[in-house]
Amino acid sequence: MIFLYAFLILLAVAAPLMLVYRRVRTGHRGKAPLVANIASFFGVMVVIAVGFLSQGAAAVSEADAASVVSSDALATGLGYLSAALSVGICSIGGGIAVAAAASAALGALSENEELFGKSLIFVGLAEGLALYGLLIGFMIISKL
């Protein structure tokens, strides 16, 4: 079963990269296959994580079921996975937003220095997105 997971990871990474290489070599843009590569890689990683977590939950025998705490292993694992996704995706989104807002703010400041306060607010709002993701991640972990 582990060989199947390894093959899926290799296929999810290698197949779209071959498309990117072929498109760039022929003079086309390779952005769409690259986005497909990223999406398929993370999709396969989520499927594999759920597969490994469900195997751990199914491995508990009936004799050990009485000693297992009331939380299910699959639910706990998915809780950690959701906390990690919350923090990671919000941090990536916050980074993209800060990059766009900061470059626009620097362009506006070069023309009019009075816009410093307004531009600082927009950069701070974009940065708050990552902080909200971190807060949600802590809230999820505290409930596990």
N, C-alpha and C positions, 0 to 999 in steps of 0.2 A: 504494500500500500504506500510505503514511503517513496518507492521508486516512481509510482504514479504521480505523487505530489511533486517530486523533483522534475519529472518530465513536463508536467503542466507549467511549472515555473519557467523552465527553459523555453518551452514553446511560447509562453506569454511574453517573454522578453525578446526572443530571437526572431520570431516571425514578423512583427511590425518593424523591427530594426532593419531587417532585410528589405522591406518595402521602402523604408526611408532612404536606405542606401541606393536602391535602384532608381527611385524618383529623383534624388539629388544628382545622380550620375547622368540621367537623361535630361537634366536641365529644369525639372519641375520643382515646385516647392514641396518640402517634406514635412510640413507642419501637421497635416491631418493624420498621417500614419504615426507621427510621434505622439500626438495626443491619444491615439488609439493604443499605443504601446503603454503609456502611463496608466490609462484606464484599465486595460486588461491586466496589467501587472498587479495593481492594487485590488482589482476584483478577484483575481486568483488568490492573493494573499488573504483576503477576507474569507473566502471559501475554505482555504486550508486551515485558517485559525479556527473557524467554526468546526471543521472536521476533527481537528486535534482535541478541541475542548469537549466535543460530544463523545469521543472515544474515552476520555478520562472519566466522564460522568457515567458511561455505561459499564465501566470496568469494576464498579463497586458491587460486591456480592451482597446477597440478602443478609448474610450473617453480619457483615460490616455496616449494613444500612441502619441498624439501631444506634451505632456509635457515631454516625455521621451527623454533623451539626445540621440544623434545619435549612441552611442555605445550600442550594444546588450548585454543583461545580460548573455546569454550563452557564447558569445565570450569573455567577460571579465572574467567570471568564469574559462573558459578553459585556458585563458591566465595566470591567477594566478596558476592554476593547473600545467601548463607546466613550469612555473618558479620554482615552488616548486619541481617538478620532476627533473628539470635540476640541481638544487642545491643539492638535496638529493642523486641522483644517482651518480653525479660526486664526492660528498664527500665520499660516500661509496667506490667508485672505487679508489679514492685517498688514503683513509685509508688502503685499501688492498695493494695498490702499495707501500705505505710508509712502511708498515709492512714487506713486502717481501724484499724491497730494504735495509731497515735499518738492518734487521737480516743478510742479505748477506754482508753488509758493515762491520758490527761488526765482522763477521767471517773472512773477508779479512784483517781487521785491526789487528786482533790478530796474524796473520802470518806475515804481512808486514805493518809497520807503514807509509810507503811512499804512500800508496794508499788512504790516508785520503781525499785529494782534489778530486780525481776521484769519490770516493764513496759519497762524499757530493753533487756532481753534480747530481748523479743519484737519491738520496733522494730528492733533490730540484725539479728535473723534475717530480717526482711522486707527490710531493706536489702541483706543479703547476696545476695539473689536477683539484683539488678541487677549486683552485682560478679561473680557466677558467669557471667552472660551475657556480660559484658565479657571475662572470662577465656577463655571458649569462643570468642568472636570473635577474640581474639588468637591462640589456638591454630589456628584455621582459617586465618587470614591467614599465619601462619608456615609452614604446609604448602604454600602456593601457590607 
